[in-house]
Amino acid sequence: MTEEGQEATVKTTCPYCGVGCGVLANVAADGNVTVKGDPDHPANFGRLCSKGSALAETLSLSDRLLYPQIGDKQASWDQALDLIASKFAATIEEHGPDSVAFYVSGQILTEDYYVANKLMKGYIGSANIDTNSRLCMASSVAGHRRAFGSDTVPGTYEDLELADLIVLVGSNLAWCHPVIFQRIEAAKRENPALRVVVVDPRRTATCELADLHLALKPDTDVALFNGLLSFLSDVDGLDRSFIDQHTHGFEAALAEAGPLDMAKVAEQTGLSVRDLATFYTMVARTEKTVTVYSQGVNQSVVGTDKVNAIINTHLATGRIGRAGMGPFSITGQPNAMGGREVGGLANMLAAHMAIENPEHRQLVQDFWQSPKMARRQGLKAVDMFGAVRDGRIKAIWIMATNPVDSLPAADEVALALKHCPFVVVSDVSTEVDTLPYAHVSLPAAAWGEKNGTVTNSERRISRQRRFLDLPGEARADWRALCEVAKRMGFAEGFNYAGVDEVFAEHAALSAHQNDGTRDFDIGAFADIGQQDYDDLTPVQWPARAGEPKRDSRFFAGGGFFTKDRKANFVAVETTAPARRQRAYPFVLNTGRIRDQWHTMTRTAKTARLSSHIAEPFAEIHPEDAAAIGLGDAELVEVKSPHGRVVVRALVSEKAQKGSVFVPMHWTDQFASKGRVDAVVSPDTDLFSGQPGSKFTPVALMPVSCSWYGFAVLRDKPEGIPADYWALAQAPGGWRVELAGLGQDDLKEMACALLPGDTDEAAFLSYEDGGEGVQRLALWDNGDLVATFFFAPEPVAVSRQWAASLLETKAENTIERYRVLAGRPAADRPDPGAIVCSCFQIGVNQITAAAGQGAATVDAIGSVLKAGTNCGSCRSEIKSLLDGLNDKETADVDIAQAG
């Protein structure tokens, strides 16, 4: 936000993953915004990934929710807030406090989270507040609390640069946390002795950095790490002094792991004995070992056991809390950690206190001076929406998240909300799939419009600062919550003059009766005023009153947060993964892709982030595809007992046989049937309540299409009548993938995608009746309005070339007919499928540069700039170059054999 006619640069924090990168947002005098990495921020030192680099391109107000709505009618804030307060109060009066719920998000700021938690747990008197962070890191929380007595991440990002061995478990850092990946990549260049091991069923982009890839069977991590614990014991790789002085339960954990049997572990995990021995020996011989784990560990029905199996190996070796070593949970959302700090989970209290602990409950209630404290944990996310479905929860407030797309068995979630008596949705977009179920919709402040703090994966608190005016009548979430609280009769607890006062109270509670007995303490900020809050620089907790600011680690000398200050080894049983049913013989794994975020409400606004992957897909091993008669780029149905999707087939050796990967991002706004969480099983981890999104038994079936199509459109279509479609932004317009099951009139189909009444005769057209190929194009004074490519098989036209036509002019009929050739003219080279989103560099350009001698990733960067901005594509460039080298080697071998 700037004074009119002035330019300003604001230090803020990226709203995407848990890395917590610092961002410099520059607002020019004309209102244009540019972003770049903050070189002073200790999380990223100026680096940004592709998503962060494109933030300025996502600030469009085209789909913004700008005014409160009651039903489908615009309302005033007072009308909306009065209705929310009265409905919640009446529901509580009639059915009790557990009949209402809040479902919040790692997208909101710590201050929003704090107010929501205080209202629900301390004033309404229920713990029915949970968060979409339950879907990403709840198993880490449960594992930490079982082992350490607290939800403490022991280490820092610096440990990744000081380590000699980094083990990445279920973590595709190259795509999901690119800036951390870049820091490791840089550390590996500086320290040739640094080794990286990737433990993942898929061969992901992260594997390009790996010295060893362990492609274990899905959900067999416990067997792998139990085997490692037994190996460390056999080779005298234990730190007996640390075990004896600072832990309990080692012998029981070792006994549960059992005697080392490498052949048995190999059978359980699907790995070779040789690879197991290599991995175990690397760990045993390398003191400075960091084990980074993320969703591949957490999103499992045995996720908590996986976490504790990993932590056990670090406790057994004393490799925790010291430079370059420790277990390290990387979070998926920008403020998953902040939500944990304020008790945003249904089974926790504020300031990392335990809801099951009566002393903690009394401490928080006394501090808040609240009338009614929740006495037991509330319903976790999956169970919460089950309670909405069966009528136990009759009023729910959903904030900054999209459960109709993101929760498992998502169709059941939609049905639950459809029948819920009262639903409130706070969001920024009018086009999220959850909004149609709202009785009241509230326009929330978006990134760039709100003030507050977030905490990243290394416990570092950073400011998100406002640099844009609030559009329409949008408000910060904490203000909306406070206004509802006041209307419910709780004004004395929610009279905050500004967000700085919320943060100060949060800090004061963290230090209240603490004295080092709890890990989370930011008491140094208990008396912070508005100016100091505005000027707050990134700080890592703990930040205790009277202590200097410093980067810190936990547990090097013990001091855990159990009653006797000793850690607990947790005996975890090696169990076989769920058996696959005959009707559902494949395992579905879901996750992120490089350039999209969650359900695409932000990232889909820029064509640059859709240029890499523009439609939902299923990554399938070639042998599995052949067995079901599925060809590459054909359509495939992925089905479970809970739902189905229809997506593009990506046949790839990177997939593990018997498994299929489908990304989580697509919604009904961008694809006809791409909501993969409708397929995911709602089964959850016994301890954490986190769903097992990496393991759902599914069936795969080819979809028999009569025709396929690809279209480039200047205007967004209002409706798409095809059986299959996927929509994405393109430079200057839109791109659409199409397919049909019947014998549709394709010219009529083309007309239906255009605004107004388009005469079929207006098209230039090419038709090869024998081949079933049709191509259509429509111009307006040399500017392309639309072009369509139809064929009886997947359309082979270059998407990048076709999309670029919207930004070029066809001056004469010859140039227009060239478009119908379906390929670029000789004087207009086709860049090929985009690899580098930042500079829009494609496969063909990289291949050509490699042919001219640019044989390394850095050389490609020098020639084409690819990989030199955000660096997120570097692993893919390396993979492409390796493939070219392998082909050249094979060609030489064939020539020699001939």
Disulfide bonds with the S-S distance in Angstrom:
none
